[in-house]
Amino acid sequence: MADEAKAATSYEAGLKGASSRVAEFHEDTNTLKKIQHWLHQTPSAVPMIVLVVSLIVFGLLSDNFFKATTLSTILQQIAIVGILGCAQTIVILTAGIDLSVGAIAVFSSVLMGQMTFRYGLPAEVSIALGLCLGTAMGAVNGFLISRLKLPPFIVTLGTWQILLASNFIYSRNETIRSSDIGEQAPALQFWGGSIEAGGVKVLYAVFLMIALVAIMAYVLRSTAWGRHVYAVGDDPDAAELAGVQTKRVLIQVYALAGLFCAIAGWVMIGRFGSVSPTASTGQLGNIQSITAVVIGGISLFGGRGSIVGMFFGALIVGVFEMGLRLVGTDPQWTFFLIGVLIIFAVAVDQWIRKVAA
């Protein structure tokens, strides 16, 4: 006992004069690090900055750029891409990708037109059925991905081919003319209508696109379902352990994406007037929507981004196309600069993701 008391006394004596400070860890807070953190918390900031800069540059290069008619035309040109971008956004937020969005849009538009002109259904009924069938096409993608564990890229690449082929087979390559639709089924062309103010026409489709972006921005930011979408994209295993039904969420996401694509198909009829199985959206819609999403700062790795950023991304593409046209440059410069923006956006995303890492 005496030895133990002596050892204890010696130990306590040895601590005299020793520092009592607890270990501290200081994070680097230089300006670059602060910017990185801000961009991580505000994913739509980069596309917003790029959009503002491009508006200023083209405004200085062309006197006609800031005319109301020019800005209205830009919004009309991106209406379909913006709606398809809503579909692509929620899919990519789950770390997936949908290469079939354009095919679903075109096939849905063909179904709406053919059900009215081939089977004699009222246009309103055809539209409702077309929206339901578009949703079902998306749900099939979600089922194959969530239940059978197939890669989203492969599944949607396959359904893109299947739906495009089905589109041509079912329609028999027949185009329904704008004049016939206007006379017999004007409801199909509803989104081609416009409001005129100060001599400037704005299509109903533009208001629809803005409304969908606003609604989905609220849903993704302020609802439990929206948080589940982000959680599935960020870490599906952790989300499942936390009680999120990841398989159900994936099916819901792809089904909702299918509905957005069908809405885009309805808008296509109003925008172009006719119903055509050869519409370019079937081939290019997936690329255009992915471009808007990537430039909009949404991470291809899932779990980070904002649908408002996608809207900015679509606007950037529209501004570049219109601005370069007004300046009188070769149209190929549009593709060149958009390609540079895509690479830049992915590089910025990788840099920002280091914060989370």
C-alpha positions in Angstrom: 0.0 0.0 0.0 2.8 2.3 0.8 4.5 1.6 -2.5 1.2 2.4 -4.3 0.7 5.7 -2.5 4.3 6.7 -3.3 3.8 5.9 -7.0 0.6 7.9 -7.1 2.3 10.9 -5.4 5.2 10.7 -7.8 2.8 10.6 -10.8 0.9 13.6 -9.6 4.1 15.5 -8.9 5.2 14.7 -12.5 2.1 16.4 -13.9 3.0 19.7 -12.2 3.7 22.4 -14.8 2.3 20.3 -17.6 0.0 22.0 -20.2 -3.7 21.5 -19.5 -4.8 22.6 -23.0 -7.0 20.2 -25.0 -6.0 19.3 -28.6 -7.5 21.7 -31.1 -8.0 21.3 -34.9 -8.1 24.5 -37.0 -9.6 24.4 -40.4 -7.9 26.3 -43.2 -10.1 29.4 -43.7 -8.3 31.2 -46.5 -10.3 33.0 -49.2 -10.2 30.2 -51.7 -11.5 27.7 -49.1 -14.3 30.1 -48.2 -15.3 30.3 -51.8 -15.2 26.5 -52.1 -17.5 26.1 -49.1 -19.9 28.8 -50.4 -20.1 27.1 -53.8 -20.7 23.8 -52.1 -23.6 25.3 -50.1 -25.0 27.2 -53.2 -24.7 24.8 -56.2 -26.6 27.1 -58.5 -24.2 30.0 -57.9 -21.7 29.0 -60.7 -24.3 28.8 -63.5 -25.9 32.0 -62.3 -22.5 33.8 -62.5 -21.9 32.3 -66.0 -25.3 33.4 -67.1 -24.9 37.0 -65.9 -21.5 37.3 -67.5 -22.7 35.9 -70.8 -25.7 38.3 -70.8 -23.4 41.2 -70.2 -20.9 40.1 -72.9 -23.5 39.6 -75.6 -25.3 42.7 -74.5 -22.2 44.7 -75.2 -21.5 42.9 -78.5 -25.0 43.2 -80.0 -27.3 46.2 -79.7 -30.3 44.0 -80.3 -29.6 41.4 -77.6 -31.5 43.1 -74.7 -34.6 43.7 -76.8 -37.7 42.1 -75.2 -38.4 40.1 -78.4 -34.9 38.5 -78.2 -35.2 37.5 -74.5 -38.7 36.2 -75.2 -37.4 34.1 -78.1 -34.7 32.6 -75.9 -37.3 31.5 -73.3 -39.4 30.0 -76.0 -36.5 28.1 -77.5 -35.6 26.5 -74.1 -39.2 25.6 -73.0 -39.0 22.0 -74.1 -35.4 21.5 -73.0 -36.3 23.1 -69.6 -39.1 20.6 -69.0 -37.0 17.7 -70.1 -34.3 19.1 -67.8 -36.7 18.8 -64.9 -37.0 15.1 -65.7 -33.2 14.7 -66.0 -32.5 16.6 -62.9 -34.4 14.4 -60.5 -32.9 11.3 -62.1 -29.3 12.6 -61.9 -29.8 13.7 -58.3 -30.2 10.0 -57.5 -26.9 9.3 -59.2 -28.7 7.9 -62.3 -29.1 9.1 -65.8 -32.0 8.8 -68.3 -31.1 8.6 -72.0 -34.7 7.9 -73.0 -36.2 11.3 -72.1 -36.4 12.5 -75.7 -37.9 9.2 -77.0 -40.5 9.2 -74.2 -41.5 12.8 -75.2 -41.8 12.1 -78.9 -43.6 8.8 -78.4 -46.0 10.4 -76.0 -46.8 13.2 -78.5 -47.4 10.6 -81.2 -49.7 8.6 -78.9 -51.7 11.7 -78.1 -52.1 12.5 -81.8 -52.8 9.0 -83.1 -55.4 8.2 -80.3 -57.4 11.2 -81.5 -57.0 10.9 -85.3 -56.8 7.1 -85.6 -59.3 6.0 -82.9 -61.5 9.1 -82.7 -61.0 9.8 -79.0 -61.5 13.4 -77.7 -58.3 15.3 -77.6 -58.6 15.8 -73.8 -58.8 12.0 -73.3 -55.9 11.4 -75.6 -53.8 13.9 -73.7 -54.6 12.3 -70.3 -53.8 8.8 -71.7 -50.6 10.1 -73.2 -49.5 11.6 -69.9 -50.3 8.3 -68.1 -48.4 6.2 -70.7 -45.4 8.5 -70.5 -45.4 8.0 -66.7 -45.6 4.2 -67.2 -42.6 4.3 -69.6 -40.6 6.1 -66.9 -41.8 3.7 -64.2 -40.6 0.7 -66.3 -37.1 2.3 -66.3 -37.3 2.7 -62.5 -38.5 -0.9 -62.0 -35.6 -2.3 -64.1 -33.1 -0.1 -62.2 -34.3 -0.5 -58.7 -35.6 -4.1 -58.6 -33.3 -5.8 -61.1 -30.3 -3.7 -60.1 -29.4 -2.9 -63.7 -27.2 0.1 -64.5 -29.3 3.2 -65.3 -27.1 4.0 -68.4 -27.7 0.6 -69.9 -31.4 0.4 -69.1 -32.3 3.8 -70.5 -30.0 3.3 -73.5 -32.0 0.2 -74.3 -35.4 1.8 -73.7 -34.4 4.8 -75.8 -33.9 2.4 -78.8 -37.0 0.4 -78.0 -39.2 3.5 -77.6 -37.9 5.2 -80.8 -38.5 2.1 -82.8 -42.0 1.7 -81.3 -42.7 5.3 -82.1 -41.9 4.7 -85.8 -43.7 1.4 -86.0 -46.9 2.6 -84.2 -47.1 5.9 -86.2 -46.2 4.2 -89.5 -44.0 7.3 -90.0 -47.1 9.4 -90.5 -47.1 13.1 -89.6 -50.3 14.7 -88.4 -50.5 18.2 -90.0 -50.8 21.4 -88.0 -53.9 22.5 -89.9 -55.8 19.2 -89.1 -54.9 19.5 -85.5 -56.1 23.1 -85.3 -59.4 22.2 -86.9 -60.2 18.9 -85.1 -58.1 18.8 -81.8 -57.0 22.3 -80.8 -56.4 21.1 -77.2 -53.3 19.3 -78.5 -51.9 22.7 -79.5 -52.8 24.5 -76.3 -49.2 25.2 -75.1 -48.5 26.9 -78.5 -50.8 29.7 -77.5 -49.3 33.0 -76.3 -49.9 36.1 -74.3 -49.0 39.4 -75.9 -47.8 42.4 -73.9 -46.1 45.4 -75.4 -45.9 43.8 -78.8 -44.0 40.8 -77.3 -45.5 37.3 -77.5 -44.7 34.8 -74.7 -45.9 31.2 -75.2 -47.9 29.5 -72.5 -45.2 26.8 -72.6 -42.7 29.3 -71.1 -45.0 29.8 -68.1 -45.5 26.1 -67.7 -41.7 25.5 -67.7 -41.2 28.2 -65.0 -44.0 26.8 -62.9 -42.6 23.2 -63.1 -39.1 24.5 -62.1 -40.6 26.5 -59.2 -42.7 23.6 -57.9 -39.9 21.1 -58.1 -37.5 23.5 -56.4 -39.9 23.6 -53.5 -40.5 19.9 -53.5 -36.8 19.0 -53.5 -35.9 21.6 -50.9 -38.8 21.5 -48.5 -40.4 18.1 -48.5 -39.4 14.7 -47.0 -39.6 13.1 -50.4 -37.2 15.7 -51.8 -34.7 15.0 -49.0 -35.0 11.3 -49.7 -34.1 11.9 -53.4 -30.9 13.7 -52.3 -30.2 11.0 -49.7 -30.5 8.2 -52.3 -28.1 10.0 -54.6 -25.6 10.8 -51.9 -25.4 7.4 -50.3 -28.1 4.8 -51.0 -26.9 2.3 -48.4 -26.9 4.9 -45.6 -30.3 6.2 -46.8 -31.7 2.6 -46.6 -30.3 2.2 -43.1 -31.9 5.5 -42.1 -35.3 4.1 -43.2 -35.6 5.5 -46.7 -37.3 3.1 -49.1 -34.7 3.6 -51.8 -36.3 1.2 -54.3 -39.7 2.9 -54.1 -38.0 6.4 -54.3 -36.2 5.3 -57.5 -39.4 4.1 -59.2 -41.2 7.3 -58.2 -38.3 9.4 -59.6 -38.3 7.7 -62.9 -42.1 7.6 -63.2 -42.2 11.4 -62.4 -39.5 11.9 -65.0 -41.7 10.0 -67.5 -44.6 12.3 -66.7 -42.4 15.4 -67.3 -41.3 13.9 -70.6 -44.9 13.3 -71.7 -45.7 16.9 -70.7 -42.8 18.0 -72.9 -44.3 15.9 -75.7 -47.6 17.8 -75.4 -45.7 21.1 -75.4 -43.9 19.9 -78.6 -47.2 19.7 -80.4 -48.1 23.2 -79.4 -44.6 24.5 -80.2 -44.2 22.9 -83.6 -47.9 22.7 -84.5 -47.8 19.1 -85.9 -47.3 15.6 -84.5 -44.2 14.1 -86.1 -42.5 10.8 -85.1 -39.3 12.1 -86.7 -39.0 15.2 -84.4 -35.4 15.9 -83.5 -36.1 15.8 -79.8 -36.2 12.0 -79.9 -32.5 12.0 -80.9 -31.2 15.1 -79.2 -33.5 15.6 -76.2 -31.4 13.4 -73.9 -28.2 15.2 -74.8 -29.8 18.7 -74.5 -31.3 17.9 -71.1 -28.0 16.4 -69.8 -26.2 19.5 -71.0 -28.5 21.8 -69.2 -28.2 19.7 -66.0 -24.4 19.6 -66.1 -23.9 23.2 -66.9 -26.4 24.0 -64.2 -24.0 22.6 -61.6 -25.8 19.4 -60.7 -23.4 16.7 -59.9 -23.4 13.6 -62.1 -22.4 11.6 -59.0 -25.7 12.4 -57.4 -26.8 14.0 -54.1 -25.9 17.6 -54.9 -27.4 20.4 -57.1 -30.4 22.5 -57.6 -33.1 22.4 -60.2 -32.8 26.2 -60.4 -29.3 25.6 -61.5 -30.6 23.4 -64.4 -32.9 26.3 -65.4 -29.8 28.6 -65.5 -28.0 26.0 -67.5 -30.7 25.8 -70.1 -30.8 29.6 -70.2 -27.0 29.7 -70.8 -27.3 27.4 -73.8 -30.1 29.6 -75.2 -28.2 32.8 -74.6 -25.1 31.4 -76.3 -27.1 30.2 -79.3 -29.0 33.5 -79.7 -26.0 35.7 -78.8 -23.6 34.1 -81.3 -26.3 34.3 -84.0 -26.8 38.0 -83.5 -23.1 38.6 -83.5 -22.9 36.8 -86.8 -20.4 34.1 -85.9 -20.2 30.5 -87.2 -22.9 28.4 -85.5 -20.3 25.8 -84.8 -18.8 28.1 -82.2 -22.0 27.4 -80.1 -21.2 23.7 -79.8 -17.5 24.5 -79.2 -18.3 26.9 -76.3 -21.0 24.7 -74.8 -18.5 21.8 -74.9 -16.0 24.0 -73.0 -18.7 24.9 -70.5 -19.5 21.2 -69.9 -15.9 20.3 -69.1 -15.6 23.4 -66.9 -18.8 22.6 -65.0 -17.6 19.0 -64.3 -14.2 20.3 -63.2 -15.8 22.8 -60.8 -18.0 20.1 -59.4 -15.0 17.8 -58.7 -13.3 20.7 -57.0 -16.3 21.5 -54.9 -16.9 17.9 -53.9 -13.5 17.9 -52.1 -15.3 20.0 -49.4 -17.6 17.1 -48.7 -14.7 14.6 -48.8 
